[in-house]
Amino acid sequence: MAYLDVEESLLGRRWVGPGADVERQAELIAQQSGLARPLCALLARLGVPFAECDSYLSPKLRDLLPDPRSLKDMERAAERFLAAVKRGERIAVFADYDVDGGSSAALLIDWLRQMGRPATLYVPDRIDEGYGPNDAAMAALAKDHDLIVCVDCGTLSHDPIAAAVGADVVVLDHHLGGETLPDCVAVVNPNRQDEDGALGHLCAAAVVFLMLVEAGRQLRLAGERGPDLMAMLDLVALATVADVAPLKGVNRALVQQGLKVMAGRARPGLVALSDAARLERAPEAYHLGFVLGPRVNAGGRIGAADLGARLLSTDDPAEAQALAARLEELNAERREVEAAVRAAALAQAEERGLDGPLVWAAGEGWHPGVVGIVASRLKEQTNRPAIVIGLDGGEGKGSGRSVAGVDLGACVQRLASEGLLIKGGGHRMAAGLTVAEGKLEAAMERLGALLAKQGAGEGGAADLRVDGLLMPGAAQVELVQDLERAGPFGQGAPGPRYVVPDVRIGFVKVVGSGHLKFRADDGLGGRLEGIAFGAMDGPLGPALMNHGGKRFHLAGKLDINTWQGRHSVQLRLDDASPCHD
């Protein structure tokens, strides 16, 4: 039975409340723990047994951090890295152009700077060079460097790594590996085919962090000390959330601790970025994914590819401010480009049909820097894996995003091995590909068939899961702070979503780029401010703007909004449904 009988909301979703088993577990936790009932309900929904509630609410990194040496090649990678440091060798860091790549590079550059060693940063241009190492860049770096460390890339780069003649190469990555590994000093990757996958949920920055943990261990054995790694967890947290890694196990502890570090505002790049984004409070996981992450990514998408990594690695506040200002400008440009591509891609996908196992669209001249974001929007709207491709000169470069339970990266890699793609790879939730235009239709048909075998496309629009009812008057700062103890929330650990029932929209206006600010009134003196991001791009915004006095059930998540030092609660709206008399 649908929650509050909402079978089809304004966004076409069926609302689903907690099951009887969750409610029973919540009652058990409440009776035995003395915790607030809403927090108990949240812990039950997250699947936390009563015996583990204390450790879940206070995760300790020392208890959850795996032994870095459990990953193959880790000791060898750290040994070669430290040898380069001790011998004063010339070190280059070759990084991907996204947040995970930039954060990974910044971790190494920061660590090396504290050890008195400079490093060369190289980030390939998304359009001219594409993803990962290429022959020309690696050969050029090898002429002037003794060690090249590839971060967030390199696992499938056999030929480019072979082109690095005269230099040693270490790969620190998390993308799916092939049957063979490139010939280099070390490939540290939890998603190598000969790994057991236990740490496959780590992003590249977490792999780099583990390598630095191992380097610190080796330094201590030699009677030396390295930099404070705990102070670097802000970068790991940013990358983990922005790369949509599941917030479970050690990832959750890394992000929780990283957010505490970030609140200290010690890293000039993140301080400047937060200020440019007008973020007035200590960041939460949401801000990493939707406020800071997109700005770091903006350089790699439509500007200079290395801007994000340079921002995250600089120790100069003036340089940080200049870089953050440039990224803010590029992010605004990115939004305009994205809006145009999104409209065209959605129209094409709708014409092709949204009920198959794969939603895809391709267009001439679509900017490669925004196709991944547009794919994410299509995925969210249809609850299906989505691929969006920009065509140029008979070749297409695209990005894909997947849904829970469907491994898109493995399917894309399969297509590449079958010759339907020029190249392709990724991980479970995201993938990139290059395809000849003449093979586009065949490749997408084959990809759809592979995804269907994993169950993609079996459902309709995603059910909207809610945790319960909440009256406006109960939405207090103290409640949100209590619920945040079970955070951080994100991929694999969704935050609590409540239904605010039977309210009138007392005030509403469009702000920013199609966002909606509103106030909900329950008629009993209870009021709740709210915001619906991007609402005017779909049916949600117009329905609330032109409410005509109708009452609505509102579904969303609670935020603490900070304005001029004052804290208040707002509802971040996900969906709405008209009340039926």
Secondary structure, 3 states (H helix, E strand, C coil): CCHHHCCCCCCCCCEECCCHHHHHHHHHHHHHHCCCHHHHHHHHHCCCCHHHHHHHHCCCHHHHCCCHHHCCCHHHHHHHHHHHHHCCCCEEEEECCCHHHHHHHHHHHHHHHHCCCCCEEECCCCCCCCCCCCHHHHHHHHHHCCEEEEECCCCCCHHHHHCCCCCEEEEECCCCCCCCCCCCCEEECCCCCCCCCCCCCCCHHHHHHHHHHHHHHHHHHCCCCCCCCHHHHHHHHHHHHHCCCCCCHHHHHHHHHHHHHHHCCCCHHHHHHHHHCCCCCCCCHHHHHHHHHHHHHHHHHHCCCCHHHHHHHCCCHHHHHHHHHHHHHHHHHHHHHHHHHHHHHHHHHHHHCCCCCCEEEEEECCCCCCHHHHHHHHHHHHCCCEEEEEEECCEEEEEEECCCCCCHHHHHHHHHHCCCCCEEEECCCEEEEEEEHHHHHHHHHHHHHHHHCCCCCCCCCCCEECCEECCHHHCCHHHHHHHHHHCCCECCECCCCEEEEEEEEEEEEEECCCEEEEEEECCCCCEEEEEECCHHHCCHHHHHHCCCCCEEEEEEEEEEEEECCEEEEEEEEEEEEECCC
